Amino acid sequence: MRAIFLVMFLLAVPGLVLAAPRHRHTTHHRTHRHHVTQPAQQPTAAPTPTASTGDALTTLQTNAQYAVLMDFDTGALLFSKNGDELMKPASMAKLMTVAILFDKLKHHELKLSDSFLVSENAWRHSITEKSAGSKMFVRVGNSIPVEDLIRGIIVQSGNDACIVVAEHFAGSEEGFAALMNAKAKQIGLQHSTFANSNGLPDPRQNVTAHDLALLARYIIKEFPEYYHYFGEKEFTWNKITQPNRNLLLTSYPGADGLKTGHTSESGYGITASAVQGGRRLIVVVNGLKSESERISEVKRLFDIGFREFKTYALLKPGDVVGEAKVWAGARRSVPLTVKQPVNIMLRRASRPGLKVTLTYKEPLVPPIERGTELGTLLITAPGAPDRNVPVFAGANVESGGFLTYMKVGAQALVMGKTETQTAEETSESSTDTPPNDSQ
């Protein structure tokens, strides 16, 4: 049999509404369905001229050509505009160069005190007209510590510093691009292709806003001991002090990184993160017309994210979400639990439509070992992607033994006779009743 139950978390989420899925008829099987509905409390949400109370992924508005708003804890997108469309990353591509550096530091393949030599190619490339943009001002023959190169890339957005790193690890930009693409695949960036270390225009180089958000999340999550470099507000190299181009660091509460980008081809963009009230959000925007528009737009999206969305704690590890029947076991049922915290970030206006459905197959046959995966929780809400959470056996269940088998067999025999008798009585009743010819 297949049993579908609904789980209501009234203590964790007041006003949670649960509704059973549609009944599915399966030959020779019973489907048990419990329908529980609780009147939803209407939350009071502050009105905003930039967001309606409909689908969170589509109703927010932005002047950016590409934009995503991501919840850091879950990786869920709270808003997306052309989030999976290809775009030019400009200097936001440097995030992948930094990720490779951080990864080698984490795995002790590199030390912050190690030094990289500046080649003539790196120096010449940095002063050509094509690369007249941001630079660290490296000099031929300089031996630059890794920590200073990290600051030169993150704070000063140095194209030349990126080339020094690329040549050290792969001998050339082309070779390093292969490392970048391998890392992108490992992280799970499904649509992005890197062609150089610094994001300078190249027809082969394309990313998506969604992938950049995933890359930012990866950096913050995997390298907390190095993330602080993104928050440094200025850096001096070769007696030249340059400010961090991420103006959010000095103008938005809780902003602590990551990277801006701009070329005539890409427009103005930024991949940014901020923390308020213990919640971290990631915003990516690109294709804007000016630096001021870039900053104002990302601030507005952060404001909406922190004001209109809230994290709801549904379950704690070990919480029991239901009981599944056990056939011929030492106990008649087994508790179903979750192993990890189940939190979801939703728009406040979407909370009344939050539903949690527990699905599993029954009856279960012993022996059942504690921790065995037995089913799933499906969490749905307006404007949010569906989320599936596995549920597990919360206890060991042994076979019931000979007497239990006898008892279960007897019960099945009695139930079978009762169903047969009922069917026969129904048939006789329909035969004895004369047809109604009055119609």
C-alpha positions as CSV (number, residue, x, y, z in Angstrom):
1,M,0.0,0.0,0.0
2,R,1.0,3.6,-0.4
3,A,0.0,5.9,2.5
4,I,0.0,9.6,2.2
5,F,-0.1,11.6,5.4
6,L,0.0,15.3,6.2
7,V,2.1,16.8,8.9
8,M,1.2,20.0,10.7
9,F,3.9,22.0,12.5
10,L,1.7,24.5,14.4
11,L,4.2,25.1,17.1
12,A,7.0,26.0,14.7
13,V,5.0,27.8,12.1
14,P,1.6,29.2,13.2
15,G,-0.9,29.3,10.5
16,L,0.6,26.4,8.5
17,V,-1.9,24.9,6.1
18,L,-1.8,21.3,5.1
19,A,-3.8,19.7,2.3
20,A,-3.8,16.1,1.1
21,P,-2.8,15.4,-2.5
22,R,-5.3,14.0,-5.0
23,H,-6.5,10.5,-4.4
24,R,-4.8,7.9,-6.6
25,H,-6.7,4.6,-7.2
26,T,-4.4,1.6,-7.4
27,T,-5.9,-1.9,-8.1
28,H,-5.9,-4.1,-4.9
29,H,-4.4,-1.3,-2.8
30,R,-5.9,1.0,-0.3
31,T,-4.8,4.6,-0.1
32,H,-5.1,6.2,3.4
33,R,-5.6,9.9,3.4
34,H,-5.8,12.2,6.3
35,H,-6.9,15.7,5.5
36,V,-6.0,18.3,8.1
37,T,-6.7,22.0,7.6
38,Q,-6.0,24.8,10.0
39,P,-7.3,28.3,9.5
40,A,-4.4,30.4,8.3
41,Q,-3.5,33.6,10.2
42,Q,-3.0,36.5,7.9
43,P,0.4,38.1,8.5
44,T,0.9,41.8,8.4
45,A,3.5,42.6,5.8
46,A,4.9,46.0,5.2
47,P,3.9,47.3,1.7
48,T,6.6,47.9,-0.8
49,P,6.4,49.7,-4.2
50,T,8.9,47.3,-5.7
51,A,7.4,43.9,-4.9
52,S,3.9,42.5,-5.0
53,T,2.6,39.6,-2.9
54,G,2.5,37.1,-5.7
55,D,5.1,34.7,-7.0
56,A,8.4,35.7,-5.5
57,L,10.4,34.5,-8.4
58,T,8.6,36.6,-11.0
59,T,6.9,39.6,-9.4
60,L,9.8,41.6,-8.1
61,Q,11.1,44.2,-10.5
62,T,14.7,45.4,-11.3
63,N,16.4,47.6,-13.8
64,A,19.2,45.0,-14.1
65,Q,19.2,42.9,-17.2
66,Y,20.2,39.9,-15.2
67,A,19.6,39.4,-11.4
68,V,19.2,36.8,-8.7
69,L,18.5,37.0,-5.0
70,M,19.7,33.8,-3.2
71,D,19.2,32.5,0.4
72,F,22.7,31.5,1.5
73,D,21.6,28.8,4.0
74,T,19.6,26.8,1.5
75,G,20.8,28.0,-1.9
76,A,17.2,28.7,-2.9
77,L,16.5,31.5,-5.3
78,L,14.1,34.1,-3.8
79,F,14.1,36.1,-7.1
80,S,15.4,35.5,-10.6
81,K,15.4,37.7,-13.7
82,N,17.2,36.0,-16.6
83,G,19.1,34.2,-13.9
84,D,20.0,31.2,-16.2
85,E,20.7,33.3,-19.3
86,L,24.3,33.6,-20.5
87,M,26.0,37.0,-19.9
88,K,29.5,38.5,-19.8
89,P,31.0,38.4,-16.3
90,A,33.6,41.1,-16.6
91,S,35.7,41.2,-13.4
92,M,33.2,38.9,-11.6
93,A,35.1,36.1,-13.3
94,K,37.9,36.8,-10.9
95,L,35.8,35.0,-8.3
96,M,36.8,31.7,-9.9
97,T,40.5,32.7,-9.8
98,V,40.2,33.5,-6.1
99,A,38.3,30.2,-5.5
100,I,41.2,28.2,-7.0
101,L,43.7,30.1,-4.8
102,F,41.6,29.6,-1.7
103,D,41.2,25.9,-2.5
104,K,45.0,25.4,-2.8
105,L,45.5,27.2,0.5
106,K,42.9,25.1,2.2
107,H,44.5,21.9,1.1
108,H,48.0,23.1,2.0
109,E,49.2,23.1,-1.6
110,L,50.1,26.8,-1.1
111,K,51.0,29.2,1.7
112,L,50.1,32.9,2.0
113,S,53.8,33.6,2.2
114,D,54.7,31.8,-1.0
115,S,55.7,34.2,-3.8
116,F,54.9,34.2,-7.6
117,L,57.2,35.8,-10.1
118,V,55.9,38.5,-12.5
119,S,56.6,37.6,-16.1
120,E,57.2,40.1,-18.9
121,N,54.0,38.9,-20.5
122,A,52.0,39.7,-17.4
123,W,53.5,43.1,-17.1
124,R,53.1,43.9,-20.8
125,H,49.6,42.7,-20.9
126,S,48.7,44.9,-18.0
127,I,49.8,48.1,-19.8
128,T,48.3,47.5,-23.3
129,E,45.3,49.4,-24.4
130,K,43.2,46.2,-24.2
131,S,43.9,46.0,-20.5
132,A,43.7,49.7,-19.7
133,G,41.2,48.9,-16.9
134,S,41.9,47.9,-13.4
135,K,45.4,46.7,-12.4
136,M,47.7,46.1,-9.4
137,F,50.6,47.7,-11.1
138,V,53.0,44.7,-11.0
139,R,56.5,45.1,-12.3
140,V,58.6,42.7,-14.4
141,G,60.7,40.4,-12.1
142,N,58.7,41.3,-9.0
143,S,58.2,38.3,-6.6
144,I,54.8,38.9,-5.0
145,P,53.5,37.1,-2.0
146,V,50.3,35.1,-2.5
147,E,48.5,37.2,0.2
148,D,49.3,40.4,-1.7
149,L,48.2,38.9,-5.0
150,I,44.9,37.9,-3.3
151,R,44.4,41.6,-2.2
152,G,45.5,42.8,-5.6
153,I,42.8,40.7,-7.2
154,I,40.0,41.2,-4.7
155,V,40.5,44.8,-3.6
156,Q,42.2,46.4,-6.6
157,S,40.6,44.1,-9.2
158,G,44.0,43.7,-10.8
159,N,43.9,42.1,-14.2
160,D,47.7,41.8,-14.1
161,A,47.6,40.1,-10.8
162,C,45.3,37.4,-12.2
163,I,47.7,36.7,-15.1
164,V,50.5,36.2,-12.6
165,V,48.4,33.6,-10.8
166,A,47.3,32.0,-14.1
167,E,50.9,31.7,-15.4
168,H,52.2,30.3,-12.1
169,F,49.6,27.4,-12.0
170,A,49.1,26.6,-15.6
171,G,51.8,28.4,-17.6
172,S,49.3,30.4,-19.6
173,E,45.8,31.9,-19.5
174,E,44.5,29.1,-21.7
175,G,45.8,26.5,-19.4
176,F,44.4,28.2,-16.4
177,A,41.0,28.6,-18.0
178,A,40.9,24.8,-18.2
179,L,41.5,24.7,-14.5
180,M,38.7,27.2,-14.0
181,N,36.2,25.2,-16.0
182,A,37.1,22.0,-14.2
183,K,36.5,23.8,-10.9
184,A,33.2,25.2,-12.2
185,K,32.1,21.6,-13.1
186,Q,33.1,20.4,-9.6
187,I,31.1,23.2,-7.9
188,G,28.1,22.5,-10.1
189,L,28.1,25.6,-12.3
190,Q,26.1,24.2,-15.1
191,H,26.1,27.0,-17.7
192,S,29.3,28.9,-17.3
193,T,32.5,28.8,-19.4
194,F,35.6,30.7,-18.5
195,A,38.2,31.7,-21.0
196,N,40.7,33.8,-18.9
197,S,41.5,34.5,-15.3
198,N,40.4,38.2,-15.1
199,G,37.1,38.5,-17.1
200,L,38.4,40.6,-20.0
201,P,36.2,40.3,-23.1
202,D,36.4,37.0,-24.9
203,P,33.6,35.5,-27.0
204,R,34.1,32.1,-25.4
205,Q,33.6,33.5,-21.9
206,N,30.0,33.4,-20.6
207,V,28.4,32.9,-17.2
208,T,25.0,33.1,-15.6
209,A,23.8,35.2,-12.6
210,H,22.7,32.0,-10.9
211,D,26.1,30.4,-11.4
212,L,27.8,33.4,-9.9
213,A,25.6,33.3,-6.9
214,L,26.4,29.6,-6.5
215,L,30.1,30.4,-6.8
216,A,29.8,33.1,-4.2
217,R,28.0,30.7,-1.8
218,Y,30.8,28.2,-2.4
219,I,33.5,30.7,-1.5
220,I,31.8,31.9,1.6
221,K,30.9,28.4,2.8
222,E,34.1,26.5,2.0
223,F,36.7,29.2,2.8
224,P,35.5,31.1,5.9
225,E,39.1,31.7,7.0
226,Y,39.9,33.6,3.8
227,Y,36.6,35.3,3.1
228,H,37.7,38.4,5.2
229,Y,39.8,39.6,2.3
230,F,36.6,40.6,0.5
231,G,35.9,43.0,3.3
232,E,39.1,45.0,3.1
233,K,38.4,48.5,2.0
234,E,41.7,49.4,0.4
235,F,45.1,48.0,-0.5
236,T,48.5,49.6,-1.3
237,W,51.0,48.0,-3.6
238,N,53.9,49.7,-5.4
239,K,53.2,52.8,-3.3
240,I,49.8,53.1,-5.0
241,T,46.7,52.9,-2.7
242,Q,43.5,51.8,-4.3
243,P,40.0,51.5,-2.7
244,N,37.8,48.5,-2.9
245,R,35.4,48.9,-5.8
246,N,32.7,47.3,-3.8
247,L,31.1,50.5,-2.4
248,L,28.6,48.4,-0.4
249,L,31.3,47.8,2.2
250,T,31.0,51.4,3.4
251,S,27.3,52.1,2.5
252,Y,25.2,49.1,3.3
253,P,24.7,47.5,6.8
254,G,26.1,44.0,6.9
255,A,27.7,44.0,3.5
256,D,31.0,42.0,3.6
257,G,32.0,41.1,0.0
258,L,32.3,40.0,-3.0
259,K,33.2,41.4,-6.4
260,T,32.2,44.1,-8.9
261,G,32.5,44.0,-12.7
262,H,32.3,46.3,-15.6
263,T,33.1,46.4,-19.3
264,S,31.4,48.1,-22.2
265,E,30.1,44.7,-23.3
266,S,28.8,43.6,-19.9
267,G,27.6,46.8,-18.4
268,Y,27.9,47.3,-14.6
269,G,27.5,44.3,-12.4
270,I,28.2,43.0,-8.9
271,T,28.1,39.8,-7.0
272,A,27.5,40.8,-3.3
273,S,26.6,39.3,0.0
274,A,25.3,40.8,3.3
275,V,24.2,39.6,6.7
276,Q,21.5,41.1,8.8
277,G,19.8,39.5,11.9
278,G,21.8,36.3,11.4
279,R,20.6,35.8,7.8
280,R,22.9,36.0,4.8
281,L,21.7,36.8,1.3
282,I,23.5,36.9,-2.0
283,V,22.6,39.2,-4.8
284,V,23.9,39.2,-8.4
285,V,23.1,42.0,-10.8
286,N,24.5,42.7,-14.2
287,G,23.8,44.8,-17.3
288,L,23.2,48.1,-15.5
289,K,24.0,51.5,-17.0
290,S,26.2,53.1,-14.3
291,E,28.0,52.6,-11.1
292,S,25.4,54.5,-9.1
293,E,22.6,52.5,-10.6
294,R,24.5,49.3,-9.7
295,I,24.8,50.2,-6.1
296,S,21.3,51.5,-5.7
297,E,19.8,48.4,-7.4
298,V,21.7,45.9,-5.3
299,K,20.8,47.8,-2.1
300,R,17.1,47.7,-3.1
301,L,17.2,44.0,-3.7
302,F,18.9,43.4,-0.4
303,D,16.3,45.6,1.3
304,I,13.5,43.5,-0.2
305,G,15.2,40.3,0.7
306,F,15.7,41.2,4.4
307,R,12.3,42.9,4.8
308,E,10.0,40.7,2.8
309,F,11.5,37.3,3.4
310,K,11.8,35.3,6.6
311,T,13.4,32.0,7.6
312,Y,10.9,29.6,9.1
313,A,12.2,26.8,11.3
314,L,10.0,23.8,10.5
315,L,11.8,20.9,12.2
316,K,14.7,20.0,14.4
317,P,16.9,16.9,14.0
318,G,15.1,14.0,15.5
319,D,11.7,15.5,15.3
320,V,9.0,12.8,14.6
321,V,6.8,13.7,11.6
322,G,4.6,10.7,11.5
323,E,4.2,6.9,12.1
324,A,4.4,4.2,9.5
325,K,2.6,0.9,9.9
326,V,4.7,-2.2,10.2
327,W,3.5,-5.6,9.1
328,A,4.1,-8.5,11.6
329,G,6.7,-6.5,13.6
330,A,7.6,-6.5,17.2
331,R,5.8,-3.1,17.2
332,R,2.9,-2.0,15.1
333,S,4.5,1.2,13.8
334,V,7.8,3.0,13.4
335,P,8.3,6.7,14.0
336,L,9.5,8.7,11.0
337,T,12.1,11.4,11.7
338,V,14.4,13.9,10.0
339,K,18.1,14.0,10.5
340,Q,18.8,17.6,9.6
341,P,17.2,20.9,10.6
342,V,14.5,21.8,8.1
343,N,14.4,25.5,7.5
344,I,12.8,27.4,4.6
345,M,13.1,31.1,3.6
346,L,9.8,32.4,2.3
347,R,8.2,35.7,1.5
348,R,6.1,36.6,4.5
349,A,3.0,36.8,2.3
350,S,3.5,33.2,1.2
351,R,3.4,31.7,4.7
352,P,-0.3,31.0,4.8
353,G,0.1,28.8,1.7
354,L,3.0,26.7,3.2
355,K,2.2,23.0,3.0
356,V,4.2,20.0,4.2
357,T,3.2,16.5,2.9
358,L,4.7,13.2,4.2
359,T,4.8,10.3,1.7
360,Y,5.9,6.7,2.3
361,K,5.0,3.2,1.4
362,E,3.2,0.9,3.8
363,P,3.0,-1.5,5.4
364,L,6.7,-1.8,6.1
365,V,8.2,-5.2,6.5
366,P,10.7,-5.8,9.4
367,P,13.4,-5.9,10.3
368,I,13.8,-2.2,10.1
369,E,17.0,-0.5,11.2
370,R,17.0,2.9,12.8
371,G,18.2,5.5,10.3
372,T,16.9,3.7,7.2
373,E,15.4,6.1,4.7
374,L,11.6,5.4,4.4
375,G,10.0,8.3,2.7
376,T,10.0,12.0,1.9
377,L,8.6,15.3,3.1
378,L,7.4,17.6,0.2
379,I,7.4,21.2,1.2
380,T,5.6,23.6,-1.1
381,A,4.7,27.3,-0.9
382,P,3.6,30.0,-3.3
383,G,6.5,31.6,-5.1
384,A,9.1,29.0,-3.8
385,P,10.5,26.0,-5.5
386,D,9.3,22.6,-4.1
387,R,11.7,21.0,-1.6
388,N,12.0,17.3,-0.8
389,V,13.4,16.2,2.5
390,P,14.1,12.5,3.3
391,V,12.6,10.9,6.4
392,F,14.1,8.0,8.3
393,A,13.2,5.3,10.7
394,G,13.4,6.6,14.2
395,A,13.6,3.2,15.9
396,N,14.7,-0.4,15.3
397,V,11.8,-2.8,14.6
398,E,12.4,-6.5,14.8
399,S,10.2,-9.2,13.4
400,G,7.4,-10.2,15.7
401,G,7.9,-14.0,15.7
402,F,5.6,-16.9,15.2
403,L,2.7,-15.7,17.4
404,T,2.7,-12.3,15.7
405,Y,2.5,-14.0,12.3
406,M,-0.4,-16.1,13.5
407,K,-2.2,-13.1,14.8
408,V,-1.7,-11.1,11.6
409,G,-2.8,-14.1,9.5
410,A,-6.0,-14.5,11.5
411,Q,-6.7,-10.8,11.2
412,A,-6.2,-10.9,7.4
413,L,-8.5,-14.0,7.2
414,V,-11.3,-12.2,9.1
415,M,-11.0,-9.0,7.1
416,G,-11.0,-11.1,3.9
417,K,-14.2,-12.9,4.9
418,T,-15.8,-9.6,5.9
419,E,-15.1,-7.9,2.6
420,T,-16.4,-11.0,0.7
421,Q,-19.6,-11.1,2.7
422,T,-20.1,-7.4,2.1
423,A,-19.6,-7.7,-1.6
424,E,-22.1,-10.6,-1.7
425,E,-24.8,-8.7,0.2
426,T,-24.3,-5.7,-2.1
427,S,-24.8,-7.9,-5.1
428,E,-27.9,-9.6,-3.7
429,S,-29.4,-6.2,-2.7
430,S,-28.9,-4.9,-6.2
431,T,-30.5,-8.0,-7.8
432,D,-33.6,-7.9,-5.5
433,T,-34.3,-4.3,-6.2
434,P,-36.6,-3.8,-9.2
435,P,-35.6,-1.3,-11.9
436,N,-37.0,2.1,-11.7
437,D,-39.1,2.6,-14.9
438,S,-40.6,5.9,-14.0
439,Q,-37.8,8.0,-15.5
